[in-house]
Amino acid sequence: MAEMDTSQFPSTARRREPREYSDSLYSTDYYDWNLFMWLASLKEIRNFIYLFIAIWDTTSLRNRKAAKLSQELTDETSKITSMIKELVNLKALSNEQKETYDKTLDEYKNSRLNEKNEIRKDIARNVWKELIDCGLPGNSFNIAEKLNYCSFDQKESLRQIVFSRMDSFRSFAKQIQTKKETKDILGQETVLGNQPHDTNPVQDNNIVTTKISVESNEITKLRQENGRLLAELDQATDPEWRDNNENNSMQLVEDIKSLNRALNKITGVKRDVKEIKTEAVAALFSSLNCTTNVEDNRMKLVLDAALQQHLIKSILKSAKDYFNLKVQENAHISEDKLEAAILSKTEELIELTNRFEETRSETEEVSRTLSTKLRQQSYAALGYRGFSNLNHLYIKELAKKLIDEMNKYRIIESEEKNKNVEKKMIEIIIQVLRIFWFRIKTQEPIPKVKFYKGGKDIDPDFMEGTWDGHYEDYEVEVCSFPAVFTKSDGRVYTKAKVIERQKKRKFKY
C-alpha cells in the first residue's frame, strides 16, 4: 500500500526519513528560541496530548523500524490513556474530556496502524489547529519540518517530556486533593471550636486536637485503602498485562521468535542428513502448492521451510484431538489429561459468564470483563506450567509420531544425533503448545495464527522474506512460520517467514 498524500496538512508536509546524527542544533535562531519558550509555557493537559500526536505524526511507520515503532505507538497510547483515566479520578479532568481525548488518541492510533489516511489527515489537521490556538509561534509548517529532521531517538525524548509533564499534572492533582481534604478537616475544627462549652479551654483544645488527629489518620488510611482498591479494580478490569509479566505482548513476541529459531535447528536438512526421500518430498511440495523440483538447487532450503510448517501444523492438529477428548468427572481425570480437563472447564465457565453478562442488565464493570480475565488467567497458568512434566504420556507419544513423520522425508546420519532430535522434539512440542494453544489466548483481542499457501501474493505488512526489488513481482513459494496478528486493530505480533518465487509473466495477445 502506498504512503498517503502528505500535501494537505503540516504534520506530514514534505515527509523525509530523519537524519540519524547525534546533534542537529548547532545554533539557536530566533524562531528556535520562540519555539523553545512556547514549549516551556504549555500548561494545560490538552496541550501535551495534542503535542504527543503531533510528534508521532512526523514519524514514518513504513521503514526498517516499522514493527518496533508500531508497538511503541500502541504502548505509549495506552500509557497516556491510563494517565488521563487517573487524572479523571483525581478530578483534574471531566469524564467528557476523557471521552474526547480517548476517542482522538484511539482513532489516531488505529489510523496509523491500519493506514486509514483520510482519518489520519483529519485528526492531524485538528491537532495542529489546537496547537496554533495554544500560541504555537510562526508557521505550523516550520515545527512540522523541524520534527521531520529529528532522529528517532530525539522524537522519543520529546515524547518522554510529554509523559513527564503529564506525570507532573498527576502529582499536582494529588496535592490539590490532599489540601482540600485538609481544609475540610480544619473547617470541622472551626465548627467544633465555635460551639459553646463550659469546660476548660485548654481541655477543649486538646479534645479537638485529638479528634482532628484521629480523623486525619482515618482519612489517610481510607485514602490508602481507596488507592489499593482502585489499583485492584483497574487490574481486574484491564486486559493489558503489566510490563514484567511474561504474557506481556513484547515478551510473547520474543518467545515466538525463540521458538522459530529452535524449529530452524530441528527441521534443517543441510547438515546431519544422510538421505532425502525425494518421492515423499515431491508429494509434500505438491500438497503445499510449491513449484520447486526435487532436483532444484534450492530444494533443501524449501524443504527446511516445508518441514517446519508441516511440523507445527501436525502438533496443532494433534492438540486439537487431545483437547477435544470428553472430560470425565474430576475424581477420574488421569494426570496426563489434566491440561485438557482444565481447558475444557475453562471454556465451559467462559461460555457461562458470557451468558451471564448478556442476560443480567445490572452487571457492573468487573462482571463485564469477567470472561476476558478468566480466559487470560487460565490460559496464562497453562502457558506457564502446562506439560511441564517431560515424561507426560501425551507429549512422549506425540514426539515419537512426529519423529517417524519427519523420517518419511529425511534420514538423520547417526543414532546419537537421532537421540538429540528426540530430546529437542519434546521441547519443541511443549513450546508450540504453550505459545500457539495457550499464551496466544492471554492476549486481548486474541491474535490469529496464519500460514500462507504457495501462490499467495507477497504482502510485506504480514510477511518477511528476501525478495529483491518490487515485492509485487513475487508470490509465496512456501511459508515456514506463521504470521501472528489481530484483525480488529491490524496489529502484527510477528510476520510470516516465507520463501518467495517470481510470478509467471502474463502476456497479452
VOGU-3710 file (C-alpha; in Angstrom, 3 decimals, decimal comma):
1> maemdtsqfp> 0,000/0,000/0,000  1,465/3,399/-0,999  2,216/6,126/1,529  -0,541/8,688/1,952  -0,730/12,022/0,142  1,095/14,373/2,517  0,413/17,710/0,870  -2,706/18,701/2,798  -1,541/19,366/6,341  1,683/20,371/8,068
11> starrrepre> 2,415/17,287/10,124  3,177/15,258/7,012  4,341/18,007/4,667  7,444/17,032/2,681  7,972/13,989/4,917  11,546/12,693/4,835  13,378/9,965/6,688  15,079/11,915/9,552  18,847/12,298/9,564  20,495/9,994/12,089
21> ysdslystdy> 23,097/12,239/13,689  23,554/12,953/17,358  23,254/16,756/17,391  21,381/18,837/14,840  21,223/22,037/16,943  24,447/23,873/16,129  22,952/27,270/16,846  19,746/28,766/18,219  17,981/31,140/15,838  15,115/33,476/16,690
31> ydwnlfmwla> 12,380/31,011/15,714  14,002/28,124/17,587  14,140/30,269/20,730  10,469/31,236/20,415  9,583/27,589/19,865  11,555/26,580/22,945  9,818/29,248/25,039  6,427/28,110/23,712  7,096/24,511/24,743  8,141/25,700/28,199
41> slkeirnfiy> 4,973/27,799/28,531  2,476/24,987/27,851  0,411/24,478/30,979  -2,757/22,606/30,024  -3,181/18,850/29,848  -4,757/19,041/26,395  -1,659/20,857/25,047  0,538/17,853/25,754  -1,979/15,317/24,459  -2,083/17,124/21,102
51> lfiaiwdtts> 1,709/17,586/21,115  2,061/13,810/21,625  0,010/13,183/18,457  1,930/15,861/16,513  5,271/14,231/17,351  4,031/10,809/16,253  2,556/12,269/13,072  6,035/13,216/11,864  7,268/9,651/12,407  7,037/7,235/9,483
61> lrnrkaakls> 5,866/3,702/10,244  6,974/2,364/6,870  10,708/1,817/7,334  13,147/-0,698/8,792  11,922/0,127/12,301  8,227/-0,153/11,420  7,386/-3,073/13,727  9,189/-1,527/16,701  7,634/1,905/16,153  4,125/0,473/15,688
71> qeltdetski> 4,481/-1,329/19,005  5,767/1,855/20,684  2,800/3,827/19,314  0,392/1,230/20,729  2,104/1,064/24,126  2,504/4,833/24,511  -1,111/5,483/23,518  -2,189/3,006/26,193  0,092/4,727/28,709  -1,229/8,234/28,065
81> tsmikelvnl> -4,819/6,918/28,151  -4,143/5,418/31,593  -2,773/8,778/32,776  -5,921/10,514/31,545  -8,047/7,993/33,457  -6,136/8,703/36,675  -6,491/12,470/36,171  -10,265/11,976/35,927  -10,222/10,037/39,211  -8,323/12,970/40,766
91> kalsneqket> -10,938/15,383/39,324  -8,326/17,157/37,189  -10,316/16,246/34,057  -14,017/15,670/33,457  -15,477/12,457/32,074  -16,494/14,389/28,949  -12,889/15,488/28,379  -11,681/11,918/28,928  -14,089/10,599/26,291  -12,904/13,224/23,792
101> ydktldeykn> -9,195/12,577/24,382  -9,584/8,781/24,458  -11,539/8,828/21,188  -8,969/11,076/19,472  -5,991/9,006/20,652  -7,603/5,689/19,758  -8,732/6,848/16,310  -5,304/8,299/15,570  -3,505/5,098/16,641  -5,810/2,932/14,516
111> srlnekneir> -5,482/5,270/11,533  -1,690/4,856/11,640  -1,629/1,107/12,215  -4,282/0,437/9,552  -3,162/3,190/7,137  -6,535/4,936/7,165  -5,020/8,052/5,688  -8,092/10,277/5,422  -8,895/9,808/9,123  -5,270/10,474/9,994
121> kdiarnvwke> -5,223/13,694/7,966  -8,404/14,982/9,626  -7,086/14,274/13,124  -3,684/15,800/12,363  -5,308/18,930/10,916  -7,375/19,406/14,084  -4,326/18,765/16,284  -2,291/21,474/14,572  -5,238/23,870/14,828  -5,390/23,214/18,590
131> lidcglpgns> -1,639/23,799/18,932  -1,873/27,059/16,970  -4,681/28,171/19,298  -2,288/27,428/22,180  0,140/30,027/20,815  2,362/27,957/18,523  4,860/30,542/17,170  5,312/31,165/13,467  4,031/28,935/10,679  2,901/25,455/11,742
141> fniaeklnyc> 4,796/24,036/8,750  8,039/25,101/10,410  7,667/22,940/13,501  6,491/20,019/11,368  9,624/20,378/9,250  11,848/20,606/12,325  10,249/17,490/13,789  10,807/15,689/10,471  14,530/16,378/10,802  14,684/14,995/14,350
151> sfdqkeslrq> 16,090/11,482/14,742  14,008/8,634/16,142  15,794/8,994/19,484  15,160/12,750/19,593  11,444/12,237/18,927  11,329/9,607/21,649  12,920/12,127/24,047  10,248/14,682/23,133  7,525/12,131/23,868  9,146/11,385/27,222
161> ivfsrmdsfr> 8,898/15,104/28,013  5,167/14,846/27,317  4,865/11,923/29,745  6,942/13,791/32,324  4,627/16,808/32,173  1,551/14,562/32,329  3,037/12,958/35,428  3,532/16,438/36,908  -0,146/17,213/36,332  -0,974/13,993/38,147
171> sfakqiqtkk> 1,246/14,962/41,118  -0,277/18,457/41,308  -3,789/16,986/41,217  -2,941/14,670/44,118  -1,557/17,607/46,136  -4,678/19,676/45,486  -6,899/16,795/46,573  -4,869/16,385/49,783  -5,074/20,119/50,561  -8,838/20,082/50,012
181> etkdilgqet> -9,253/17,213/52,454  -7,052/19,021/54,999  -9,122/22,173/54,573  -12,279/20,153/55,256  -10,731/18,883/58,483  -9,786/22,420/59,565  -13,339/23,508/58,812  -14,576/20,837/61,178  -12,132/22,148/63,785  -13,566/25,667/63,428
191> vlgnqphdtn> -17,119/24,387/63,869  -16,132/22,457/66,953  -14,213/25,454/68,332  -17,195/27,777/67,924  -19,562/25,554/69,838  -20,461/26,886/73,350  -18,846/24,973/76,214  -18,341/25,254/79,952  -15,160/23,216/80,216  -11,574/24,367/80,415
201> pvqdnnivtt> -10,372/25,935/77,090  -7,106/24,012/77,234  -9,001/20,780/77,761  -11,354/21,624/74,872  -8,394/22,349/72,629  -6,807/19,009/73,496  -10,066/17,197/72,747  -10,405/18,941/69,373  -6,757/18,261/68,525  -7,186/14,598/69,389
211> kisvesneit> -10,323/14,347/67,239  -8,577/16,011/64,312  -5,594/13,681/64,679  -7,839/10,625/64,760  -9,824/11,818/61,727  -6,635/12,686/59,837  -5,270/9,195/60,449  -8,583/7,716/59,389  -8,605/9,777/56,192  -5,037/8,675/55,428
221> klrqengrll> -5,998/5,024/55,909  -9,126/5,437/53,792  -7,149/7,153/51,033  -4,589/4,339/51,031  -7,332/1,730/51,001  -9,122/3,578/48,207  -5,917/3,686/46,169  -5,346/-0,017/46,722  -8,910/-0,889/45,728  -8,735/1,326/42,638
231> aeldqatdpe> -5,486/-0,378/41,629  -7,038/-3,806/42,156  -10,153/-2,805/40,221  -8,023/-1,438/37,403  -6,017/-4,661/37,307  -9,197/-6,742/37,494  -10,786/-4,939/34,532  -7,729/-4,018/32,433  -6,973/-6,707/29,802  -3,405/-5,434/29,321
241> wrdnnennsm> -0,583/-7,318/31,047  1,997/-5,491/33,157  5,451/-4,941/31,634  7,109/-7,505/33,926  4,636/-10,289/33,081  5,732/-12,983/30,624  2,377/-12,653/28,850  3,037/-9,018/28,027  2,844/-8,758/24,235  6,513/-7,762/23,905
251> qlvediksln> 7,687/-10,824/25,855  5,320/-13,054/23,897  6,830/-11,773/20,637  10,342/-12,586/21,882  9,270/-16,111/22,842  7,652/-16,640/19,424  10,938/-15,617/17,772  12,839/-18,002/20,067  10,515/-20,840/19,019  11,165/-20,035/15,361
261> ralnkitgvk> 14,938/-20,293/15,918  14,548/-23,633/17,727  12,426/-25,007/14,876  15,056/-23,987/12,320  17,543/-26,279/14,062  15,338/-29,359/14,245  13,898/-29,268/10,705  17,105/-28,368/8,855  18,311/-30,794/6,161  21,547/-29,113/5,089
271> rdvkeiktea> 23,603/-30,950/7,729  23,435/-34,250/9,645  21,151/-35,785/6,987  22,379/-38,834/5,076  19,346/-39,340/2,842  16,454/-37,299/1,448  13,461/-39,298/0,236  12,658/-37,499/-2,981  9,273/-39,108/-3,701  7,879/-38,154/-0,291
281> vaalfsslnc> 9,401/-34,675/-0,597  7,794/-34,177/-4,020  4,408/-35,143/-2,550  4,910/-32,733/0,374  5,823/-29,898/-2,007  2,740/-30,602/-4,106  0,458/-30,528/-1,034  1,806/-27,073/-0,149  1,497/-25,794/-3,749  5,292/-25,475/-4,084
291> ttnvednrmk> 6,717/-25,426/-7,602  10,264/-26,347/-6,532  11,541/-29,554/-8,133  13,491/-32,077/-6,031  16,423/-31,538/-8,414  16,474/-27,743/-7,967  19,455/-26,079/-6,308  17,326/-24,571/-3,569  15,407/-27,778/-2,859  16,956/-28,165/0,634
301> lvldaalqqh> 16,116/-24,563/1,529  12,485/-25,083/0,535  12,386/-28,477/2,283  13,608/-26,865/5,544  10,674/-24,464/5,381  8,131/-27,089/4,296  9,108/-29,444/7,140  8,832/-26,619/9,664  5,289/-25,785/8,543  4,390/-29,480/8,443
311> liksilksak> 5,735/-29,992/11,988  3,851/-27,031/13,500  0,588/-27,995/11,795  0,976/-31,625/12,905  1,449/-30,555/16,537  -1,592/-28,267/16,439  -3,747/-30,899/14,705  -2,819/-33,457/17,358  -3,528/-30,897/20,107  -7,000/-30,295/18,688
321> dyfnlkvqen> -7,785/-34,005/19,008  -6,260/-34,171/22,501  -8,183/-31,183/23,845  -11,457/-32,328/22,289  -11,479/-35,524/24,339  -14,536/-35,903/26,543  -13,668/-34,859/30,097  -14,555/-37,293/32,863  -15,567/-36,477/36,431  -12,798/-34,738/38,390
331> ahisedklea> -12,032/-37,765/40,550  -11,401/-39,923/37,459  -9,219/-37,487/35,488  -5,760/-39,008/34,965  -2,637/-36,858/35,306  -1,930/-36,872/31,565  -5,424/-35,426/30,944  -5,176/-32,539/33,443  -4,379/-29,851/30,849  -7,275/-30,982/28,652
341> ailskteeli> -9,634/-31,029/31,644  -8,619/-27,550/32,827  -9,056/-26,134/29,337  -12,452/-27,800/28,924  -13,731/-26,494/32,264  -12,332/-23,029/31,495  -14,129/-22,826/28,150  -17,327/-24,024/29,810  -17,070/-21,352/32,508  -16,256/-18,645/29,933
351> eltnrfeetr> -19,395/-19,567/27,990  -21,477/-19,315/31,176  -20,018/-15,924/32,155  -20,716/-14,600/28,650  -24,343/-15,679/29,018  -24,411/-14,099/32,474  -23,207/-10,771/31,059  -25,708/-10,876/28,196  -28,740/-11,697/30,359  -28,077/-9,665/33,544
361> seteevsrtl> -28,751/-5,975/32,928  -27,278/-4,836/36,264  -23,832/-6,262/35,523  -21,038/-3,929/36,709  -17,538/-3,367/35,264  -15,882/-6,390/36,888  -18,623/-8,715/35,619  -18,392/-7,251/32,119  -14,710/-8,186/31,931  -15,016/-11,444/33,870
371> stklrqqsya> -14,946/-13,769/30,862  -11,903/-11,978/29,402  -9,938/-12,037/32,668  -10,965/-15,641/33,307  -9,683/-16,641/29,874  -6,449/-14,688/30,277  -5,595/-16,002/33,742  -6,484/-19,630/32,957  -4,518/-19,712/29,718  -1,622/-17,866/31,390
381> algyrgfsnl> -1,377/-20,630/34,014  -1,478/-23,309/31,300  1,069/-21,387/29,233  3,427/-21,218/32,194  3,065/-24,722/33,661  1,240/-26,811/31,077  3,042/-30,037/30,076  5,965/-29,192/32,389  6,468/-32,909/33,031  8,824/-34,074/30,268
391> nhlyikelak> 7,543/-37,620/30,779  3,970/-36,556/30,054  2,425/-39,530/28,247  0,741/-37,463/25,509  3,929/-35,473/24,795  6,148/-38,567/24,628  3,772/-40,383/22,274  3,398/-37,325/20,057  7,185/-36,833/19,902  7,638/-40,409/18,676
401> klidemnkyr> 4,937/-39,974/15,995  6,459/-36,698/14,777  9,971/-38,150/14,550  8,568/-41,004/12,455  6,758/-38,410/10,325  9,951/-36,373/9,791  11,839/-39,560/8,864  9,445/-40,041/5,946  11,277/-37,172/4,254  14,878/-37,389/5,542
411> iieseeknkn> 17,106/-39,784/7,491  19,479/-38,491/10,201  23,024/-39,816/9,748  23,737/-41,204/13,259  21,930/-42,779/16,220  23,436/-40,221/18,588  22,001/-37,334/16,582  18,663/-39,134/16,408  18,535/-39,201/20,211  19,353/-35,487/20,300
421> vekkmieiii> 16,475/-34,823/17,883  14,114/-36,827/20,128  15,028/-34,665/23,127  14,632/-31,445/21,156  11,327/-32,637/19,682  9,778/-32,882/23,160  10,926/-29,319/23,938  9,569/-28,060/20,604  6,159/-29,678/21,158  5,832/-28,081/24,600
431> qvlrifwfri> 6,849/-24,644/23,254  4,426/-24,842/20,316  1,534/-25,855/22,581  2,297/-23,270/25,236  2,592/-20,421/22,733  0,090/-21,240/19,976  -2,507/-23,089/22,075  -2,309/-21,303/25,436  -0,454/-17,980/25,547  -1,985/-16,678/22,328
441> ktqepipkvk> -5,301/-16,652/24,207  -3,888/-14,493/27,012  -3,990/-11,547/24,601  -6,944/-9,210/24,088  -8,121/-9,375/21,380  -6,970/-12,932/20,613  -4,479/-12,920/17,695  -4,891/-15,057/14,586  -2,178/-17,566/13,586  -1,932/-17,926/9,796
451> fykggkdidp> 0,209/-19,847/7,308  0,177/-18,591/3,693  -0,248/-21,058/0,828  2,052/-21,277/-2,142  0,955/-18,854/-4,859  -0,296/-16,199/-2,435  0,770/-12,641/-3,332  3,570/-11,227/-1,178  2,268/-8,836/1,479  5,220/-7,103/3,229
461> dfmegtwdgh> 2,939/-5,972/6,060  2,424/-9,602/7,103  5,390/-11,458/5,547  9,188/-11,490/5,776  11,448/-12,778/3,023  14,458/-11,983/0,849  12,798/-10,674/-2,312  14,695/-8,076/-4,312  13,114/-5,054/-5,915  9,346/-4,758/-6,069
471> yedyevevcs> 7,534/-7,282/-3,894  4,620/-7,117/-6,354  6,723/-9,266/-8,715  6,783/-12,171/-6,248  4,458/-14,702/-4,651  4,814/-17,257/-1,865  6,670/-20,479/-2,638  6,393/-21,848/0,904  5,639/-20,402/4,344  7,801/-21,883/7,120
481> fpavftksdg> 6,448/-19,971/10,130  3,016/-18,369/10,575  2,075/-14,717/10,923  0,540/-13,766/14,270  -1,759/-10,724/14,126  -5,101/-9,288/15,218  -7,710/-8,417/12,617  -9,594/-5,790/14,613  -6,718/-3,327/15,030  -4,309/-4,642/12,388
491> rvytkakvie> -1,578/-5,275/14,927  1,171/-7,680/13,807  2,944/-9,622/16,562  5,254/-11,478/14,161  5,318/-11,662/10,378  5,151/-14,938/8,485  8,514/-16,322/7,316  8,232/-17,102/3,613  10,397/-18,184/0,704  9,309/-16,376/-2,429
501> rqkkrkfky> 9,197/-17,170/-6,121  8,821/-14,880/-9,102  5,370/-14,646/-10,596  4,853/-16,002/-14,061  4,521/-13,171/-16,524  1,179/-12,935/-18,245  1,414/-11,928/-21,870  -1,401/-10,131/-23,608  -2,172/-11,095/-27,162
//
